[in-house]
Amino acid sequence: MKDLRAKSSTTPGVPGELLISHLLNTLQAVQQIRARVGDIPGMPTEFWTWAALAALLHDTGKLPDGFQRMIGNPPQQKQAVWGERHEVLSLGFVHQLLADLPAEHRDWVAAAVAGHHRSFTSGLEGSSKLPLLTQYGDDKAEDFAGKFTPADSEQLVDLMAWLHATGRRHGLPFPETAPRTDVRQLTDAAHQLFQNVMKRWEWPLPRGDASGVTAVLLLGAVTMADHLSSAHASLHTHHPLDRSYAAHLAERLATQGHTLRPQQHQAACTNGDLLLRSWTGSGKTEAVLLWAATQIDDLAARTNGNPRVFYLLPYLASINAMTGRLGEDLNSPDGIGVAHSRAASYHLARSLAEGCPDDDTDPVDAAGKAHSRAEATKNFRELLRVGTPYQLLRGALAGPAHSSILTDSANSIFILDELHAYDARRLGMILAIMSFWHRLGGRIAVLSATMPTVLADLVTRALDGRTALVEPPPENHAPIRHRLHIRQAHLTDEPSLDEIRQRLADGQSVLVVANNVRDAITLHQTLGPYCVELHGDDSAHLLHSRYRRMDRTAIESAVQERFASGRPRRPGLLIGTQALEVSLDLDLDACHTSAADLEALVQRFGRTNRLGTLAPAPVVVHQPAYSTRRGGGDDLWADGVYEAEPTLHGWDILTRHDGRTINEQVITGWLDEIYSSPWGREWAEKVNHHRHWFEQAFLEFLHPFDDRSDLAKTFDEQFDGTEAILSADRDQYKASLDQGADKTTGRLYADQYLIPLPGWCMGLGAYDKNLKVRIIDAEYDPRLGLQTVHRDVRHSYEPGEIL
């Protein structure tokens, strides 16, 4: 038994991990997960016992000589492919060690063991990997005996004895004495239990059957434990957000001569789901953290767990900024996880930025450390994570790859900031998963400076009608930070340019937000030189979403240095697109923007006079140009980006208030007017449609062990996007791939050359199969970003067409 290995070695000359070590580590990982997740509402009382049994027994089918030789044990007898599924033979150990359990309990353990790598059935469009029922469904007991032998009988006896002793030591319901068995009895037992499992899960469950959710969460607990064991990772047990936060916040406010605001105190006293509507600068983040700390204590007492907190935002840059803020506010820079698709890139940028300009920071070594940190987060290490909803939505794909996301979300706390930023389709999907989290014991908070009534109602219905609305008391009025001005001229017209030039000449810092990249670049090329002439080389900046990662990081740092809120004001010019709406904590003197939907404009206004230290600052809204866009039919779009009808509704309201001061409380009423229109009612119907579609397609789990690759394709289509490198960067990209200790680290370091593009740009350039990246021939400037992509007219890219 001491010669049995679970995995091949990653180091030449060093044997792979012992099988018994991996099994014990996986059992201990399940115990850690149970201590973290706690008792899940709606799950059978035996749930965690089943998970522990499956963890201990999941890889016991690696006993046969064929598997051992496949992983190079012993090295001199290594063979290429064994061809069988070890998890199927593991069922023999389940059957014999759990013979005294009720058959239903044994079958639950068997399902989790058999399903921890491969689906049972093939799904609607077939599967790229052979499902277990297809591979073994017609086999007789004799076939199992032939496929899973030879195997060492003495090692079998020793392994069975070790499993029995280990299980008994950990309080698992094993018989008093270890089963006496031989290899043929083991394969026969595996065959019998396999038939039971396949018969149970071959056909869909009836609607409303809760067994599907139980199956998915049980599988998630086992696969999560398996991943933690394989990574030799441990879970954090000390929460960076604890009951001391309230005292530390009160102390910090006292040093500034302040106390908790009424809405912060009310949020801290709220037990249950929360809607928090409060203006910019009113302490929403602190309020929702106070609420979260209350939920942590309450859920821990109710579930015997250690609740996770997920702070969810729609944009990458705002995620990175929030991660840094929480690390500082909670004095836990290494206790905050980053859970988005570019998490490793975030940590790479951070590790490089923390080096002194004249030190010897090795970017390749930094890439390795960043990858390790991101992998740890991916393995669910941190108790407080900042990310996008999309990573958590992927849990709905279930199966061995994604079920653990759902298990980890049970009894968790979710903070959704800027929920208005999602379109109707994605908002519907998010509402569906919010409802699912709620059923699994989760607590949800939605916060916004301007939350229209229709959005509050949609959230409340998704959470079974039980939400507490917290906002400042009526006698507390939002500060008057802005004065609205309407201009009929487009943002790029000469009268608009002259007005901006005059502000720069007067020594102001001016924010200019265009709706598309083309306009932003044009404005920077026109106004930038004038600003530089007046105020110096570092006074004019451009930021949008089409930069190489390395260039965007440098630009964001320079922008923050010049215009960060709380710093002494300096004159200058910042031009950008939607990337500026929520990405950075900025404070400028004036804002000029193209008209867009009202919620986007509110975010843009919020970068002007953010701290309210000035008299009402001018926010100037310019008439957009309405046109159709590629593939969009006859529908009109503001500057090719924003849907025309809500933009026009907003424009009508804005023109009625031209010259007046405004605040978020007033704007909330404007939003209610827009969403009560026929367009708004149609929008709400679309949201509900997408919510119900996602619930039925993804969250009913009527076939929990089916291959869901067809759903994965459907899911990915909801979040289109791609990335590419410049043909001029190909050699540097290739060289970067070869740096670092492994391929993953090298690819992470090479990612600095990637430029994000919308999904329809998949047709641009050519995909390099060797480098595994799309390559485009384009005009690019580190200051201006991506401009024209060269290809035939039908597929050419123009900056005005994308965000």
Secondary structure as GFF3:
##gff-version 3
##sequence-region A 1 803
A	DSSP	alpha_helix	19	37	.	.	.	ID=ss1
A	DSSP	alpha_helix	47	57	.	.	.	ID=ss2
A	DSSP	three_ten_helix	60	62	.	.	.	ID=ss3
A	DSSP	alpha_helix	65	70	.	.	.	ID=ss4
A	DSSP	three_ten_helix	75	77	.	.	.	ID=ss5
A	DSSP	alpha_helix	86	97	.	.	.	ID=ss6
A	DSSP	alpha_helix	103	114	.	.	.	ID=ss7
A	DSSP	alpha_helix	132	136	.	.	.	ID=ss8
A	DSSP	alpha_helix	141	147	.	.	.	ID=ss9
A	DSSP	alpha_helix	153	169	.	.	.	ID=ss10
A	DSSP	alpha_helix	183	201	.	.	.	ID=ss11
A	DSSP	alpha_helix	211	231	.	.	.	ID=ss12
A	DSSP	alpha_helix	244	255	.	.	.	ID=ss13
A	DSSP	alpha_helix	262	268	.	.	.	ID=ss14
A	DSSP	beta_strand	274	277	.	.	.	ID=ss15
A	DSSP	alpha_helix	284	303	.	.	.	ID=ss16
A	DSSP	beta_strand	309	312	.	.	.	ID=ss17
A	DSSP	alpha_helix	316	329	.	.	.	ID=ss18
A	DSSP	beta_strand	336	339	.	.	.	ID=ss19
A	DSSP	alpha_helix	343	353	.	.	.	ID=ss20
A	DSSP	alpha_helix	363	378	.	.	.	ID=ss21
A	DSSP	beta_strand	384	387	.	.	.	ID=ss22
A	DSSP	alpha_helix	389	393	.	.	.	ID=ss23
A	DSSP	three_ten_helix	394	397	.	.	.	ID=ss24
A	DSSP	alpha_helix	399	409	.	.	.	ID=ss25
A	DSSP	beta_strand	413	417	.	.	.	ID=ss26
A	DSSP	three_ten_helix	419	421	.	.	.	ID=ss27
A	DSSP	alpha_helix	424	439	.	.	.	ID=ss28
A	DSSP	beta_strand	443	448	.	.	.	ID=ss29
A	DSSP	alpha_helix	453	462	.	.	.	ID=ss30
A	DSSP	beta_strand	468	470	.	.	.	ID=ss31
A	DSSP	beta_strand	482	487	.	.	.	ID=ss32
A	DSSP	alpha_helix	494	505	.	.	.	ID=ss33
A	DSSP	beta_strand	509	513	.	.	.	ID=ss34
A	DSSP	alpha_helix	517	535	.	.	.	ID=ss35
A	DSSP	three_ten_helix	537	539	.	.	.	ID=ss36
A	DSSP	beta_strand	540	543	.	.	.	ID=ss37
A	DSSP	alpha_helix	549	563	.	.	.	ID=ss38
A	DSSP	beta_strand	572	576	.	.	.	ID=ss39
A	DSSP	three_ten_helix	578	580	.	.	.	ID=ss40
A	DSSP	beta_strand	590	594	.	.	.	ID=ss41
A	DSSP	alpha_helix	598	605	.	.	.	ID=ss42
A	DSSP	beta_strand	617	622	.	.	.	ID=ss43
A	DSSP	beta_strand	626	627	.	.	.	ID=ss44
A	DSSP	beta_strand	637	638	.	.	.	ID=ss45
A	DSSP	beta_strand	642	643	.	.	.	ID=ss46
A	DSSP	alpha_helix	644	656	.	.	.	ID=ss47
A	DSSP	beta_strand	661	662	.	.	.	ID=ss48
A	DSSP	alpha_helix	664	675	.	.	.	ID=ss49
A	DSSP	alpha_helix	678	698	.	.	.	ID=ss50
A	DSSP	alpha_helix	709	717	.	.	.	ID=ss51
A	DSSP	beta_strand	722	726	.	.	.	ID=ss52
A	DSSP	three_ten_helix	727	729	.	.	.	ID=ss53
A	DSSP	alpha_helix	730	737	.	.	.	ID=ss54
A	DSSP	alpha_helix	743	750	.	.	.	ID=ss55
A	DSSP	three_ten_helix	751	753	.	.	.	ID=ss56
A	DSSP	beta_strand	755	757	.	.	.	ID=ss57
A	DSSP	three_ten_helix	759	763	.	.	.	ID=ss58
A	DSSP	beta_strand	766	768	.	.	.	ID=ss59
A	DSSP	beta_strand	773	776	.	.	.	ID=ss60
A	DSSP	beta_strand	778	781	.	.	.	ID=ss61
A	DSSP	beta_strand	785	789	.	.	.	ID=ss62
A	DSSP	three_ten_helix	793	795	.	.	.	ID=ss63
A	DSSP	three_ten_helix	799	801	.	.	.	ID=ss64
###
